Amino acid sequence: MDLKFIRENPDASREILKRRNEGVSLETILKQDARRREIIVRRDEARHKQKELSEQVAQLKRAKQPAEAQMADAKALSFTIKALEDELAGVEQNIASLLQYVPNRIHESVTDEDTIVAEWGELPKLDFTPKAHWDLGPALGMLDFEAAVKLSGSRFVLFKGKGALLERALINYCLDLHTRNHGYTEVSPPFLCLEDCFFNTGSLPKQADEMYRFKEDPFLLIPTAEVPLVNMHKAQTLNESDLPKYYCAYTPCFRREAGSYGKDVRGMIRVHQFDKVELVKFCTPETSYDEMEKLRADAEAVLRALRLPYRVKRLAASEMAFQSAKTYDLEAYAAGAKEWYEVSSISNCEDFQARRANIRFRRKGGGTEYVHIMNGSGLAFSRIVPAIVENNQQEDGSIVIPEVLRPYMGGLERIAPGS
């Protein structure tokens, strides 16, 4: 959060922390900031006095008069200035370490309760008792959870045969839809990024226990393509005429799921590795929320094309990600488990990530500002595959492939037992 905003709006900042259930002390930040400004005043006064003394010394030397006293005073001021600058650096480091735990502001439309703002499609009406994907997938030879356990332990899934084909079809369909119909530029980024990239997006330090690190290298495995896509422009100043920028990327995503044991343990709902197509936008502040609604529509288009019933939830302030000012969750219904699965989280981070990553844009009339950045899943396949399998199951145990995926699966219309 902008330190200037906190300084000028302390009550509003406290309310933000209260609504988001964050415990960082604004009083400590404000005291440190007051101390910082006090030191700056004293340092600048000392510099001004030192400059005056230097000019006096020069004048005295030109006049061939003694200047030892003035030189001694100037030298003493040098030590004072150095001490003040060292103290200032320490205070600024303290402020920075505290600010990194202060979340983003909250958009005015966000309430303190989750709110369903839209729904689409009818829930499947099956004339038989539907099965969940953790039963259907293995029976159809699509998913092999036992093999995954042998390879990597719990909370992994192994796709095989037509299951692997379905996963690949979803990846290619989403990339084609977003690049050809929605105007996104496809990116194929590294799956390992440097630590500062995670700080810039807000994943660190808040979610440090969710990340996979390397002991001997400076990398972390990405939890989403948001990390590399946002940081493509770190420390850059873009031109206003180049905005908005739309990017999409397919990547595997890696998450430790620390602290979630016992929750969604069956199947592939909460796994350590899953595939996702991510959408990221850079835009001007005045177009920010219009662009967010467009991004939401782009993600919804995938669900509609797959004929999956879904609902749109605007998250409560306390439920939003640390870096988000407003978030929608798209939840698809899965008939076997009789659950709504989150398949996309769409967040507008406003200038929060841009401030951390130092990403600005230059106005046509001059002057620079921070860009606004937003992201959304388009979509997450560890939740989409279960919804497709469970909603499209037939009484004979087969599943019908959504029509839009059939061209990506060699025209295959159905996956049947033993096929």
C-alpha positions, -999 to 999 in steps of 0.1 A, spaced: 0 0 0 12 35 -7 28 50 24 14 84 15 -21 70 15 -15 55 50 -1 88 63 -29 109 49 -57 84 56 -48 66 89 -84 59 99 -93 45 65 -62 24 65 -71 10 99 -105 1 86 -90 -17 56 -69 -38 80 -99 -46 102 -121 -56 73 -93 -78 59 -84 -94 92 -48 -83 90 -29 -77 122 0 -54 111 5 -23 133 -2 9 114 8 28 146 43 14 143 45 23 106 33 59 113 57 64 141 86 52 119 74 74 91 74 104 114 109 95 126 120 92 89 107 126 80 123 141 112 157 126 102 154 139 66 148 174 79 178 173 102 200 158 75 190 184 49 196 212 75 230 197 82 238 195 44 227 231 40 249 242 69 278 222 55 274 239 21 275 273 37 306 264 56 323 251 24 316 284 7 330 303 38 361 281 36 366 289 -1 361 326 5 386 326 34 412 307 15 409 332 -15 414 360 10 443 341 25 426 341 59 425 313 85 397 287 79 406 260 103 375 265 126 351 264 96 369 233 82 366 216 116 329 224 118 323 211 82 342 179 90 321 174 122 289 180 101 301 152 77 301 128 105 267 140 116 253 137 81 267 102 78 252 91 111 218 106 101 219 88 67 227 55 84 199 60 108 176 70 79 185 38 60 176 17 91 143 34 96 134 31 59 143 -6 60 120 -10 91 92 7 72 97 -14 41 97 -46 62 64 -36 78 47 -23 46 53 -56 29 26 -71 52 1 -43 46 -26 -55 21 -41 -37 -8 -69 -12 -5 -105 -24 -9 -127 -13 -39 -159 5 -29 -181 -22 -44 -166 -49 -21 -187 -58 10 -180 -79 41 -199 -109 28 -194 -132 -2 -221 -123 -27 -234 -142 -57 -237 -117 -85 -245 -139 -115 -255 -174 -124 -256 -193 -157 -269 -226 -169 -291 -253 -154 -278 -280 -130 -276 -315 -146 -307 -336 -142 -295 -372 -142 -318 -402 -140 -293 -423 -121 -270 -418 -91 -240 -399 -105 -204 -408 -95 -177 -384 -86 -146 -379 -108 -124 -399 -84 -145 -430 -92 -153 -422 -129 -118 -413 -139 -101 -445 -129 -129 -466 -142 -126 -450 -176 -87 -453 -176 -84 -415 -177 -70 -408 -142 -47 -429 -121 -44 -417 -86 -26 -449 -74 2 -444 -99 6 -408 -89 10 -418 -53 38 -442 -63 55 -414 -82 51 -384 -59 29 -392 -29 -5 -379 -21 -22 -349 -38 -10 -356 -73 -29 -370 -103 -17 -389 -133 -36 -384 -166 -33 -411 -191 -49 -422 -224 -80 -401 -232 -76 -383 -199 -43 -369 -210 -59 -361 -244 -87 -342 -226 -63 -322 -205 -43 -312 -236 -75 -304 -255 -85 -280 -228 -52 -263 -228 -52 -258 -266 -88 -247 -267 -84 -221 -240 -52 -207 -256 -69 -205 -290 -100 -189 -277 -82 -162 -257 -56 -154 -285 -80 -156 -315 -112 -142 -300 -102 -122 -270 -71 -104 -281 -45 -119 -258 -8 -124 -267 3 -159 -259 34 -162 -237 54 -194 -228 73 -183 -197 97 -201 -174 82 -222 -146 109 -210 -122 112 -174 -112 135 -153 -89 122 -144 -54 116 -107 -62 91 -117 -88 70 -134 -61 73 -103 -39 62 -81 -67 30 -100 -73 22 -102 -35 29 -140 -31 58 -132 -8 62 -128 21 25 -134 29 23 -169 13 58 -181 18 46 -214 32 27 -221 0 58 -220 -22 83 -247 -34 118 -234 -30 152 -247 -41 179 -251 -15 209 -243 -37 194 -220 -64 176 -186 -62 144 -199 -77 109 -208 -67 83 -229 -86 55 -207 -98 20 -211 -82 5 -195 -113 16 -179 -145 6 -145 -130 41 -144 -115 61 -144 -147 35 -125 -167 33 -95 -143 71 -94 -140 77 -93 -177 75 -55 -174 91 -50 -140 112 -18 -137 98 -5 -170 79 26 -181 54 18 -208 37 43 -232 1 51 -227 -5 44 -263 7 8 -258 -20 1 -231 -39 -20 -225 -17 -51 -228 -33 -85 -227 -12 -117 -220 -22 -153 -216 0 -183 -207 -4 -220 -201 18 -233 -173 17 -261 -147 12 -245 -112 29 -257 -80 14 -252 -45 23 -268 -12 -13 -265 1 2 -261 35 -24 -262 63 -51 -277 41 -48 -313 51 -81 -331 55 -98 -307 31 -108 -319 -4 -84 -348 0 -102 -370 -26 -96 -366 -63 -79 -337 -79 -95 -307 -64 -66 -296 -41 -34 -310 -56 2 -299 -55 5 -296 -93 -21 -287 -118 -24 -271 -152 -39 -236 -159 -42 -210 -185 -38 -176 -169 -48 -141 -181 -31 -109 -171 -38 -73 -182 -20 -40 -178 -41 -9 -183 -46 27 -172 -63 35 -139 -94 50 -155 -100 19 -176 -92 -6 -148 -126 -18 -138 -140 -19 -173 -111 -41 -182 -118 -63 -152 -153 -69 -163 -140 -78 -198 -116 -103 -183 -144 -118 -163 -164 -122 -195 -134 -139 -212 -132 -165 -184 -170 -170 -184 -169 -176 -222 -149 -208 -216 -175 -221 -191 -203 -213 -215 -186 -230 -244 -181 -261 -223 -218 -259 -212 -209 -260 -175 -233 -244 -152 -216 -218 -130 -220 -189 -106 -200 -157 -101 -192 -148 -65 -178 -114 -54 -156 -121 -25 -159 -105 9 -130 -82 19 -117 -107 44 -116 -135 17 -97 -116 -10 -61 -123 -18 -36 -100 -1 -28 -81 -33 -64 -78 -46 -87 -47 -44 -116 -67 -58 -121 -104 -67 -146 -125 -84 -146 -163 -81 -162 -183 -109 -175 -216 -95 -186 -245 -118 -210 -271 -106 -200 -308 -105 -229 -332 -104 -211 -363 -89 -197 -346 -58 -226 -321 -57 -201 -293 -52 -194 -259 -66 -157 -258 -75 -137 -226 -79 -124 -227 -115 -112 -191 -118 -103 -162 -95 -104 -128 -112 -86 -101 -92 -80 -64 -99 -48 -54 -80 -50 -18 -91 -15 -3 -87 -4 -26 -58 17 -50 -79 29 -22 -102 41 -2 -71 61 -33 -59 74 -41 -94 80 -4 -104 59 -7 -135 47 27 -148 33 43 -179 40 77 -195 10 98 -202 6 113 -237 7 147 -222 37 140 -200 41 126 -165 43 90 -153 19 69 -132 17 33 -120 -2 10 -143 -31 -11 -130 -27 -49 -132 -53 -76 -131 -53 -114 -135 -77 -143 -138 -77 -180 -145 -89 -189 -180 -93 -216 -166 -79 -240 -139 -81 -276 -152 -79 -294 -119 -114 -282 -113 -127 -281 -149 -119 -318 -156 -140 -330 -126 -169 -308 -137 -168 -320 -173 -165 -357 -162 -192 -356 -136 -217 -334 -155 -214 -353 -188 -215 -388 -174 -240 -413 -188 -257 -442 -171 -235 -467 -189 -204 -451 -172 -192 -432 -203 -188 -394 -205 -198 -372 -234 -170 -348 -247 -181 -311 -250 -185 -302 -286 -159 -275 -286 -132 -299 -275 -139 -326 -301 -118 -310 -329 -89 -311 -304 -95 -348 -296 -96 -362 -332 -134 -359 -334 -138 -381 -303 -174 -377 -290 -174 -400 -260 -151 -418 -236 -164 -452 -227 -152 -479 -203 -126 -501 -221 -123 -477 -250 
